Amino acid sequence: MLIGEFEHSLDVKGRLIMPAKLRDSIGDSFVVTKGLDGCLFAFSKSEWANFEEKLKSLPLSNKNSREFTRFFLSGATECEIDKQGRFLIPNNLREVAGLTKEVVIIGVGTRIEFWDKQKWNNYNNDENISVEDIAENMTMLGI
């Protein structure tokens, strides 16, 4: 399971160190794509295959399904970790998430999210997120 919060800096070439605690679970090769809420998502190869299957099952005749699938697949790229534990985030994905220097890397169960540090701090602000409100709404999902 991918869990935890880590901070690393992008180097001048756009490479980022994958935290060792996450590296074991995600593998040496994984898929990075545009994420929701202004971040990037990264999936292990097996989780990406599961996600792709779900996208394939969406009805092609539904406009929202086509847009959702297009959003995730058009930005997807395979990344490989080098011997120093780094991987390259392509420029187009760095721009989508606003990644410039300081990056927060979080494990979210089946995926990793990459956030610009300032954007993460703003998102995590107590004024933006009420855990109590979220918890109340989660009862609809059986949690």
N, C-alpha and C positions, 0 to 999 in steps of 0.2 A: 504494500500500500504506500502511496506517495503522500507523505505528510511533512509538515514543517515549514518554516519561513527563513529565508536566507537572503543576504545582500552581497552582491558582487558588482564589479564595474565592467562595462564593455571596454575592450581595448580599441586602439585606433582603427583596426581592421574590421570591427564589428563582432569580434569573438567574445564569448562569455564562458566563464567556468561553470560547469555543471557540478553542483555540490555532491560530494562523494555519497552522502546518505540517499540522494535521489538517483545517482548514477547506476547503482546496483539494480534498482527496480525498473528504470526506463530502458536500460541497455545502452550499447555503444552506438546504435543507430535508431533514430526515432523520427517522428513527423511533427513539424511545427506548422501552425496555421493561424490565421486570424481568429481571435477569440471574441467573446462577448464582454461588455462593460469596459472596453478600451485596453484590453490586454492581449497577449498571445497565448495560445494553448499548445501544449506539447503532449503527444501520446506515444506510448511504446508501440512497436509494430503490431502486437496482438490487439491492443486497445484500439488502435487506428482501424484495424480490419473490422472490429466490432462496430465502430462508429460508421465506417463506410457502408456496412450492411444495413444499418438503420437508415442511412441517407438513401440507399438504393431502394428501400422499401416504400419511400414516400411517393405519392402519386404524381406522376409527371404532368398530369392535367391540372394540378393545383399550383397557382402562381406563387403562393407563399412557400410551397415545397421546393419549387425550382429556385427561388431566390435564396432560401436557406441553404440548399445544396451548393449552389453557385458560390455563396459567401465563403463557405468552409473549404471547398475543393480548389477554388481558383487561387487561393493564397498558400496552399499546402506545399511544403517542401521537405525533403528528407535531409536530416542532419546527421553528421557523424562526429563522435567525440575523438579528439586527437590524443596523443600520448600525455599531454599536459592537462587533460581533462577539460579542454575547451572545445567549443563548436561555434560555427559561424551562423549568425542570424542574418539572412539576406536583407539588403537595404530596404526593399519594399516593405518587408514585415516590420523592420525597425521603425519606419516612418508611420505605418498604420498604428502602432502602439505608442508612438512618441518616445521610443527608447533613445536616449542620448548618451548618458554616462552611467549613472547609478541605477541599478536594476534590482528589484525585489523578486525573488523566485519563491513560489509557494507550491507545496504539494497539496493537491485537492483530490485525494483518493485515487481516481483512475487517470488523472492528468496532472500536468504541471502548468502553472500560469506564470508568465513573465510580465511584470509591471514596471513602468517608470516609477522610481521611488516617490517622487512628488505626487504623481497621480494616485499611487497606492495609499499614501498618507491622507490625501483628500478623500478618497473613497472610504477609507477606514474611519474617518472622522465621526465622532459620536453624534454630530448633528445630522449626518447622512444615514447612519445605520442604527436602528434600534433593535437589538437582539430580542427584546421582549415582543416587539411587533412581529418580527420574523417568526419567532417561536409560535405565536398565536396562529399565524397563517399556515404554518407547517402541519397543523392538525388536519387540514384538508387533504394532505398527502399521506396521512396515516403515521406521522412521526410525532 
